[in-house]
C-alpha cells in the first residue's frame, strides 16, 4: 500500500500526528510519503501560509481567538466558506501530483488538504479513499463542509458535537489522536534519568514550550524556580524557539537545578524522567502526555481550539489548570506532594487514553484499499 499524508506547517501538532501514522504504516511494510500540500504552489506559498498563521498565534493570540469564533459562527454544512474556495485553488495541482505517483489512499491531519480534496471529489478529480484525522478535542470550524470517506476523531464523547455541526455519524471513528510509538512505551524514571544524565532522587518538573512557544515562558520559569524550595529540578524544552532558549540560558546560567533543552528528539524520554509536565493545551502534546500517563498542568491556552482541549481534559480530570502563573505552579507542586491527587489523575488518564490510535488508523487504511 502506498499512502500519501498531506499536512502543512501551521503548528507542529498536525505534522506530529501525520508522522505518527507514517511510522505505524512503515512498521507494517507500507510505503508512505508525507508532504506539505502548499509546496505544490512553491516554497513561497508554503512559507506565507505558515508564517501568517504562526505570526497571528504568537503575537496577537486574541485576534486568532476572534477569527476562530467568527469561523464557528459562519461555518455550515449548507454552504462553502472562503477557506474552502482558497484551498480549492490547489485541487488540479494536487490531482496531477496524486495521479503521477501511484498512491492508493490519502490521509490528512489538517483541515486545509481536506478542503482541497473535497473540491477534487466534487469535480471527480480524486479516485481513491481519503481520510481525515482531527487533532483537537473539538470539531473545529469548517470540518462540516468537507466530504471525505472517514474522520478519525479523538474521543467518542465528541461524536454528538461533530454530528450537530453536520458531519455524518457513520463517517466518525473515535480512535484517538495518533502519537508515535515512543509515547506508547514507558521507561522507568530511573532508567530515563540515567540516560539523560539527570539527578535521581529529586522531584522534577518538565516544561514544554510548544513549537510556537507558550505565553510568558521566561516569567513562568522564573516563578516556578522561585517556588521550588525543596530541591526540585526543572527541565524546560524550548524546541525550535532559539530566542527563548537564549533568554532562559542567560536567566538560569547559575541555577544548576534548571536544565534548558533546545530542540530534542527525546521528548518521550524526558516525560518518563519527570514527575509533572507543564504544557499549553495543544492537542498533540496533551495527548502524548495523556498516553504517557504523566500528571499534567495545563497553562493558558491559545484562544480557540486549545480552550476546548483544556475544557475536555479538565472535565475528565485528565489535567488541572489555572489562568494565573502562581496557581499553575502551586498545582504542579500539589501533584508531586499529594499522592491521592496524583493517583486520581493517573486512573482517569488510564481510563481515557488511546495509545493504539496510529495502528488503528493504518488498519482502517488497509481495509479501505483492499475494498477498492
C-alpha positions as CSV (number, residue, x, y, z in Angstrom):
1,X,0.0,0.0,0.0
2,X,1.3,3.4,-0.9
3,X,0.0,6.2,1.3
4,X,0.1,10.0,0.8
5,X,-0.1,12.1,4.0
6,X,-0.9,15.7,3.4
7,X,-0.2,18.4,6.1
8,X,1.0,22.0,6.3
9,X,3.2,23.9,8.7
10,X,0.6,25.8,10.7
11,X,1.8,24.5,14.1
12,X,3.7,21.2,14.7
13,X,0.7,19.2,16.0
14,X,-0.7,18.3,12.6
15,X,2.7,17.2,11.4
16,X,3.3,15.1,14.5
17,X,0.0,13.3,14.0
18,X,1.0,12.6,10.4
19,X,4.4,11.3,11.3
20,X,2.8,9.0,13.9
21,X,0.7,7.4,11.2
22,X,3.7,7.3,8.9
23,X,5.7,5.5,11.5
24,X,3.0,3.0,12.2
25,X,2.4,2.3,8.5
26,X,6.1,1.9,7.7
27,X,6.4,-0.6,10.6
28,X,3.8,-2.7,8.8
29,X,5.8,-2.6,5.5
30,X,3.8,0.1,3.7
31,X,5.3,3.0,1.6
32,X,4.4,6.5,2.9
33,X,5.1,9.9,1.6
34,X,4.3,12.9,3.8
35,X,4.3,16.4,2.3
36,X,3.3,20.0,2.9
37,X,0.4,20.4,0.4
38,X,1.2,24.1,-0.2
39,X,4.6,23.2,-1.6
40,X,2.7,22.3,-4.7
41,X,2.5,26.0,-5.3
42,X,6.1,26.6,-4.3
43,X,8.0,27.4,-1.1
44,X,6.9,31.0,-1.1
45,X,3.2,29.9,-0.8
46,X,4.0,27.4,1.9
47,X,6.0,29.9,3.9
48,X,3.3,32.6,3.5
49,X,0.6,30.3,4.8
50,X,2.7,29.0,7.7
51,X,4.0,32.5,8.5
52,X,0.6,34.2,8.6
53,X,-0.8,31.5,10.9
54,X,2.2,31.4,13.3
55,X,2.5,35.1,13.3
56,X,-1.0,35.7,14.4
57,X,-1.0,32.9,17.1
58,X,2.4,34.0,18.6
59,X,2.0,37.8,18.5
60,X,-1.8,38.5,18.6
61,X,-3.5,35.4,20.0
62,X,-6.6,37.3,20.9
63,X,-7.1,38.0,17.2
64,X,-6.7,34.3,16.5
65,X,-9.4,33.7,19.1
66,X,-11.6,36.3,17.3
67,X,-11.1,34.6,13.9
68,X,-11.9,31.2,15.5
69,X,-15.2,32.5,16.9
70,X,-16.1,34.1,13.7
71,X,-15.4,30.8,11.9
72,X,-17.7,29.0,14.3
73,X,-20.4,31.5,13.5
74,X,-20.2,31.3,9.7
75,X,-19.3,27.6,9.2
76,X,-22.1,25.5,7.9
77,X,-22.7,22.2,6.1
78,X,-25.1,24.0,3.8
79,X,-22.6,26.4,2.2
80,X,-18.9,26.7,1.4
81,X,-16.7,29.2,3.2
82,X,-13.8,31.4,1.8
83,X,-11.5,28.7,3.4
84,X,-12.9,26.1,1.0
85,X,-12.5,28.3,-2.1
86,X,-9.0,29.3,-1.2
87,X,-7.9,25.6,-0.8
88,X,-9.8,24.6,-3.9
89,X,-7.3,26.5,-5.9
90,X,-4.8,23.7,-5.3
91,X,-7.2,21.0,-6.5
92,X,-5.8,20.5,-10.0
93,X,-2.2,20.6,-8.9
94,X,-2.9,18.0,-6.2
95,X,-4.8,15.8,-8.6
96,X,-1.9,15.9,-11.0
97,X,0.6,15.0,-8.3
98,X,-1.5,12.1,-7.0
99,X,-2.1,10.7,-10.4
100,X,1.6,10.8,-11.2
101,X,2.7,8.9,-8.1
102,X,0.5,5.8,-7.9
103,X,-0.9,6.4,-4.4
104,X,-3.5,4.0,-3.1
105,X,-5.0,6.3,-0.4
106,X,-4.7,9.8,1.1
107,X,-4.8,10.8,4.7
108,X,-4.7,14.3,6.2
109,X,-4.4,15.5,9.8
110,X,-5.2,19.1,8.6
111,X,-8.4,20.9,7.5
112,X,-6.8,22.6,4.5
113,X,-6.0,19.5,2.5
114,X,-9.4,18.1,3.4
115,X,-11.0,21.2,1.8
116,X,-8.9,20.7,-1.3
117,X,-9.8,17.0,-1.6
118,X,-13.5,17.9,-1.1
119,X,-13.3,20.1,-4.1
120,X,-11.5,17.3,-6.0
121,X,-14.2,14.8,-5.2
122,X,-16.8,17.2,-6.4
123,X,-15.0,17.7,-9.7
124,X,-14.2,13.9,-9.9
125,X,-10.5,14.5,-9.7
126,X,-9.9,12.2,-6.7
127,X,-10.3,8.5,-7.4
128,X,-9.2,6.9,-4.1
129,X,-10.3,6.9,-0.5
130,X,-9.5,9.9,1.6
131,X,-9.4,10.0,5.5
132,X,-9.1,13.0,7.8
133,X,-7.7,13.0,11.4
134,X,-8.8,15.6,13.9
135,X,-6.0,16.8,16.2
136,X,-8.0,18.8,18.8
137,X,-10.7,17.7,21.2
138,X,-13.5,19.6,19.4
139,X,-15.0,20.0,16.0
140,X,-13.1,23.0,14.6
141,X,-14.8,25.3,12.2
142,X,-15.3,24.1,8.6
143,X,-14.8,20.4,9.1
144,X,-18.5,20.1,8.3
145,X,-18.1,21.5,4.8
146,X,-15.6,18.8,3.9
147,X,-16.6,15.5,2.4
148,X,-14.1,12.7,2.9
149,X,-14.7,9.0,3.4
150,X,-13.9,8.9,7.2
151,X,-13.0,11.2,10.0
152,X,-10.8,9.9,12.8
153,X,-11.7,11.9,15.9
154,X,-10.0,12.0,19.4
155,X,-12.9,10.5,21.5
156,X,-16.3,9.0,21.4
157,X,-17.7,11.8,23.6
158,X,-17.1,14.2,20.6
159,X,-19.4,12.4,18.3
160,X,-22.5,14.4,19.2
161,X,-20.6,17.7,18.6
162,X,-19.4,16.6,15.1
163,X,-22.9,15.3,14.2
164,X,-24.5,18.6,15.4
165,X,-22.1,20.5,13.2
166,X,-23.1,18.4,10.2
167,X,-20.5,15.6,9.9
168,X,-22.4,12.3,9.2
169,X,-22.1,10.0,12.2
170,X,-21.4,6.9,10.1
171,X,-18.1,8.6,9.0
172,X,-16.9,9.2,12.5
173,X,-14.3,6.9,14.0
174,X,-13.2,7.7,17.6
175,X,-9.8,6.0,17.5
176,X,-8.0,8.9,19.2
177,X,-5.2,11.3,18.2
178,X,-2.2,9.3,16.8
179,X,1.1,9.5,18.6
180,X,4.5,8.0,17.9
181,X,5.2,4.6,19.4
182,X,7.8,6.1,21.7
183,X,4.9,7.6,23.7
184,X,3.2,4.3,24.0
185,X,6.1,2.7,25.8
186,X,7.3,3.7,29.3
187,X,10.8,3.6,30.6
188,X,11.3,3.6,34.3
189,X,12.0,7.0,35.8
190,X,15.4,5.8,37.0
191,X,16.5,4.5,33.6
192,X,15.2,7.6,31.8
193,X,17.1,9.9,34.2
194,X,20.3,7.8,33.8
195,X,20.1,8.1,30.0
196,X,19.5,11.9,30.2
197,X,22.1,12.5,32.9
198,X,19.6,13.9,35.3
199,X,19.7,13.6,39.1
200,X,17.9,10.6,40.5
201,X,16.3,11.3,43.9
202,X,14.7,14.7,43.4
203,X,11.2,15.9,42.3
204,X,11.3,17.1,38.7
205,X,9.1,19.3,36.6
206,X,9.0,19.2,32.8
207,X,8.0,22.5,31.0
208,X,7.1,22.2,27.3
209,X,7.2,25.5,25.3
210,X,5.5,24.0,22.2
211,X,6.5,24.7,18.7
212,X,5.3,28.3,18.9
213,X,6.3,29.0,22.5
214,X,3.8,29.4,25.2
215,X,2.8,32.7,26.7
216,X,5.3,34.4,29.0
217,X,7.6,31.4,29.3
218,X,10.5,33.2,30.9
219,X,8.2,34.8,33.5
220,X,6.6,31.4,34.2
221,X,10.0,29.7,34.5
222,X,11.2,32.4,37.0
223,X,8.1,31.9,39.1
224,X,8.4,28.1,39.1
225,X,12.1,28.3,40.0
226,X,11.4,30.8,42.8
227,X,8.8,28.5,44.3
228,X,10.9,25.3,44.1
229,X,12.4,25.4,47.6
230,X,12.7,21.7,48.3
231,X,15.4,20.7,45.9
232,X,13.1,20.3,42.9
233,X,14.7,20.3,39.4
234,X,13.1,21.9,36.3
235,X,13.6,20.8,32.7
236,X,12.5,23.3,30.0
237,X,12.3,22.1,26.4
238,X,12.4,25.1,24.1
239,X,12.1,23.2,20.8
240,X,12.8,25.4,17.7
241,X,12.4,28.6,19.7
242,X,16.0,29.7,19.7
243,X,15.2,33.2,21.1
244,X,13.5,31.9,24.2
245,X,16.3,29.3,24.6
246,X,18.9,32.2,24.7
247,X,16.9,34.2,27.2
248,X,16.4,31.2,29.5
249,X,20.1,30.1,29.3
250,X,21.1,33.6,30.3
251,X,18.5,33.8,33.1
252,X,19.3,30.5,34.7
253,X,23.1,30.4,33.9
254,X,24.0,30.0,37.6
255,X,21.0,27.8,38.6
256,X,22.1,24.2,38.4
257,X,18.5,23.0,39.2
258,X,17.2,24.3,35.9
259,X,18.0,22.4,32.7
260,X,17.5,24.2,29.4
261,X,17.0,22.0,26.4
262,X,16.8,23.2,22.8
263,X,15.4,21.0,20.0
264,X,15.3,17.4,21.0
265,X,14.1,14.0,19.6
266,X,13.8,12.7,23.1
267,X,10.6,14.3,24.4
268,X,9.2,10.9,25.3
269,X,12.3,10.1,27.4
270,X,12.0,13.5,29.3
271,X,8.4,12.7,30.0
272,X,9.5,9.3,31.5
273,X,12.1,11.1,33.6
274,X,9.9,13.8,35.1
275,X,7.1,13.8,37.7
276,X,4.8,16.6,36.4
277,X,4.5,18.3,33.0
278,X,3.5,21.9,32.4
279,X,2.2,22.5,28.8
280,X,-0.2,24.6,27.0
281,X,-3.3,22.5,25.9
282,X,-2.3,21.8,22.3
283,X,-3.9,18.6,21.1
284,X,-0.8,16.6,20.3
285,X,1.4,17.4,23.4
286,X,-1.6,16.9,25.6
287,X,-2.3,13.5,24.0
288,X,1.3,12.5,24.2
289,X,1.3,13.3,27.9
290,X,-2.0,11.5,28.4
291,X,-0.8,8.4,26.6
292,X,2.4,8.6,28.7
293,X,0.2,8.8,31.9
294,X,2.2,11.8,33.3
295,X,0.4,14.3,35.6
296,X,-0.5,17.4,33.5
297,X,-0.8,21.1,34.5
298,X,-2.2,23.0,31.5
299,X,-1.0,26.6,31.1
300,X,-3.1,29.3,29.4
301,X,-4.5,28.2,26.1
302,X,-4.3,30.0,22.7
303,X,-7.9,31.1,22.4
304,X,-9.9,28.8,20.1
305,X,-9.4,25.0,19.9
306,X,-6.9,24.9,22.8
307,X,-9.6,26.4,25.0
308,X,-11.8,23.4,24.0
309,X,-8.9,21.0,24.7
310,X,-8.5,22.5,28.2
311,X,-12.2,22.1,28.9
312,X,-12.2,18.5,27.7
313,X,-9.2,17.4,29.8
314,X,-10.4,19.3,32.9
315,X,-13.9,17.9,32.8
316,X,-12.5,14.3,32.8
317,X,-9.8,15.0,35.5
318,X,-7.0,14.4,33.0
319,X,-5.3,17.6,33.9
320,X,-5.5,20.6,36.2
321,X,-5.2,24.2,35.1
322,X,-5.4,27.9,36.1
323,X,-5.2,31.2,34.3
324,X,-2.7,32.5,36.8
325,X,1.0,31.6,36.8
326,X,1.3,31.4,40.6
327,X,-1.7,29.0,40.8
328,X,-0.3,26.9,37.9
329,X,3.0,26.5,39.9
330,X,1.0,25.6,43.0
331,X,-1.0,22.9,41.2
332,X,2.2,21.3,39.9
333,X,3.7,21.2,43.4
334,X,0.4,19.7,44.7
335,X,0.6,16.9,42.2
336,X,4.1,16.0,43.3
337,X,3.3,16.3,47.0
338,X,-0.3,14.8,47.1
339,X,-0.3,11.1,46.3
340,X,-4.1,10.8,46.3
341,X,-4.4,13.7,43.8
342,X,-1.8,12.2,41.5
343,X,-3.3,8.7,41.7
344,X,-6.8,10.0,40.8
345,X,-5.4,11.8,37.7
346,X,-3.4,8.7,36.8
347,X,-6.5,6.5,37.0
348,X,-8.5,8.9,34.9
349,X,-5.8,9.1,32.2
350,X,-5.5,5.2,32.1
351,X,-9.3,5.1,31.5
352,X,-9.4,7.7,28.7
353,X,-6.1,7.3,26.8
354,X,-6.0,5.7,23.4
355,X,-2.4,4.5,22.7
356,X,-3.4,2.3,19.7
357,X,-4.7,5.2,17.5
358,X,-2.0,5.2,14.9
359,X,-2.1,1.4,14.4
360,X,-5.9,1.5,14.2
361,X,-5.7,4.2,11.5
362,X,-3.3,2.1,9.5
363,X,-5.7,-0.9,9.8
364,X,-8.5,1.4,8.5
365,X,-6.4,2.4,5.5
366,X,-5.6,-1.2,4.8
367,X,-9.3,-2.1,4.8
368,X,-10.3,0.8,2.6
369,X,-7.6,-0.1,0.0
370,X,-8.5,-3.8,0.0
371,X,-12.1,-2.9,-0.7
372,X,-11.3,-0.7,-3.7
